[in-house]
Amino acid sequence: MILKRGELGAKVREIQYQLERLGYNIGRFGMPFDEQLEATIKAFQEEMELPIDGIIGDATRLKIQEAVTAIENSTDVNQNSGYSAENKLPPVPNELGDFLNGNWQQWRVICSKTLNARSGPGFNYSIDMTFPTGTMLMLHPEYRYPIKFDSVGKPWLVVSYQGGAFFIRANQRFIEPVV
């Protein structure tokens, strides 16, 4: 089986899930195999010392599956699904106000106006929705790593709202963890 740019469907979504599980930024699940996914595949291929073509052939698919299996068998991995309010303190922002740990289940919008939610992590992605102050947001359950970084290194939190995945800036000027 070969997957390449322009394709869509369940097999592309499965690859997106697997790559996200491995810590790669794939943007939003369910999107077609686009330039961003191709770049992610190339990064994976380079890291695994495979031929770099951005196409998912048998060798790349096998390496992805092996890497996911290794993570699933590991006991020392930070697992979003293993979240527990017990023994866990809310995330603390760094000196710039950014949250670098997003493993907190519920967040509240606190900005003075509305908070723009985007289709991917970064200001270059389209605004899909705006959240007014006080909106309660939940971590998106399908993302193992809820913090994604944009091209300039700013953290974005993947949240779920009315069944959709949205990316919001992970900064204390805009959101706070709900304790």
VOGU-3710 file (C-alpha; in Angstrom, 3 decimals, decimal comma):
1> milkrgelga> 0,000/0,000/0,000  1,256/3,468/-0,892  -0,079/6,746/0,474  0,991/10,100/-0,927  -0,010/13,739/-1,115  -3,598/14,320/-2,241  -5,048/11,167/-0,720  -7,641/11,129/2,033  -9,662/8,687/4,042  -9,286/6,226/6,890
11> kvreiqyqle> -5,740/5,122/6,009  -4,481/8,717/5,994  -6,226/9,386/9,314  -4,637/6,238/10,793  -1,169/7,469/9,781  -1,969/10,879/11,301  -2,941/9,220/14,605  0,212/7,130/14,625  2,509/10,063/13,877  0,818/12,242/16,504
21> rlgynigrfg> 1,268/9,392/18,975  4,981/9,521/18,143  5,048/13,225/19,000  4,909/14,707/15,499  2,799/17,783/14,803  0,262/16,665/12,219  -2,177/19,554/12,601  -5,810/18,481/12,571  -6,864/14,848/12,236  -8,899/13,874/9,204
31> mpfdeqleat> -7,352/16,350/6,792  -6,151/15,117/3,395  -2,549/14,047/2,906  -1,193/17,547/2,340  2,142/19,358/2,249  2,363/19,444/6,053  1,815/15,693/6,397  4,332/15,086/3,613  6,904/17,201/5,501  6,149/15,247/8,680
41> ikafqeemel> 6,629/11,947/6,820  9,956/13,207/5,463  11,079/14,161/8,979  10,114/10,695/10,234  11,904/9,014/7,313  15,048/11,040/7,976  14,967/10,203/11,677  14,527/6,499/10,900  17,240/6,591/8,203  14,791/5,610/5,471
51> pidgiigdat> 14,818/6,957/1,912  13,287/10,443/2,154  10,448/10,813/-0,353  7,423/11,871/1,754  5,483/8,831/0,582  4,230/6,074/2,852  5,322/2,835/1,289  5,801/-0,523/2,960  9,123/0,343/4,664  7,851/3,644/6,108
61> rlkiqeavta> 4,571/2,105/7,236  6,434/-0,739/8,970  8,781/1,694/10,783  5,807/3,790/11,943  4,076/0,679/13,285  7,261/-0,496/15,031  7,743/2,913/16,663  4,126/3,059/17,865  4,366/-0,477/19,253  7,552/0,480/21,116
71> ienstdvnqn> 5,779/3,467/22,703  2,730/1,413/23,644  4,980/-1,132/25,354  6,894/1,560/27,245  5,911/2,270/30,843  7,624/5,640/31,244  5,740/7,633/28,619  3,652/10,719/29,487  0,150/9,526/28,665  -2,690/11,989/28,290
81> sgysaenklp> -5,150/9,130/28,686  -3,626/8,404/32,096  -4,625/11,810/33,444  -5,750/11,868/37,032  -6,697/14,901/39,088  -5,211/13,121/42,083  -1,522/13,798/42,672  -1,510/16,355/39,896  -1,114/20,091/40,185  -2,366/22,452/37,482
91> pvpnelgdfl> 0,227/23,505/34,921  2,266/26,587/35,751  3,132/29,059/32,986  6,759/29,875/32,210  8,233/33,385/32,448  6,570/34,364/29,136  3,180/33,189/30,365  3,188/30,126/28,106  1,906/26,744/29,270  4,342/24,070/28,110
101> ngnwqqwrvi> 2,445/21,261/29,824  -1,125/20,976/28,599  -2,086/17,737/30,346  -4,956/19,314/32,227  -8,491/18,273/31,374  -10,419/21,537/31,549  -9,488/25,100/30,577  -11,345/28,423/30,783  -11,044/31,301/28,301  -10,076/34,442/30,257
111> csktlnarsg> -9,065/37,002/27,611  -10,896/40,339/27,605  -12,322/39,851/24,114  -12,810/36,605/22,230  -10,153/33,950/21,752  -9,530/32,828/18,176  -9,447/29,074/17,658  -7,541/27,917/14,598  -7,387/24,864/12,377  -3,733/24,251/13,263
121> pgfnysidmt> -1,013/25,438/15,643  -0,030/28,901/14,438  -1,305/32,259/13,324  -0,909/31,182/9,703  -3,857/28,768/10,091  -7,399/29,916/9,481  -9,663/31,008/12,331  -12,386/28,374/12,646  -14,186/29,690/15,697  -14,016/32,325/18,407
131> fptgtmlmlh> -14,587/31,618/22,082  -15,961/34,321/24,388  -14,559/34,901/27,868  -15,705/32,208/30,286  -15,984/29,427/27,678  -15,012/26,079/29,179  -12,860/23,890/26,940  -11,730/20,303/27,299  -8,554/18,656/26,040  -9,209/16,871/22,789
141> peyrypikfd> -9,285/13,163/23,687  -7,659/11,939/20,454  -4,401/13,853/20,915  -1,739/12,186/23,034  0,316/15,388/23,202  -2,037/18,325/23,742  0,624/21,023/23,264  1,796/21,666/19,701  4,362/24,259/18,709  4,081/26,604/15,758
151> svgkpwlvvs> 6,868/27,504/13,336  8,280/30,117/15,733  8,131/27,878/18,800  4,974/29,210/20,480  2,820/26,571/22,226  -0,778/25,899/21,146  -3,250/23,731/23,049  -5,499/21,271/21,207  -8,986/21,510/22,692  -12,319/19,914/21,976
161> yqggaffira> -15,465/21,961/21,515  -18,747/20,564/20,185  -16,901/17,536/18,839  -14,265/19,460/16,882  -10,543/19,923/17,398  -9,305/23,506/17,724  -5,918/25,043/18,436  -5,656/27,945/20,879  -2,601/29,794/22,168  -1,437/28,162/25,381
171> nqrfiepvv> -0,748/31,362/27,295  -2,040/32,661/30,638  -3,267/35,880/28,959  -5,905/33,798/27,153  -6,633/30,655/29,177  -6,351/29,206/32,659  -6,610/25,663/33,964  -9,862/24,983/35,798  -9,061/23,573/39,208
//
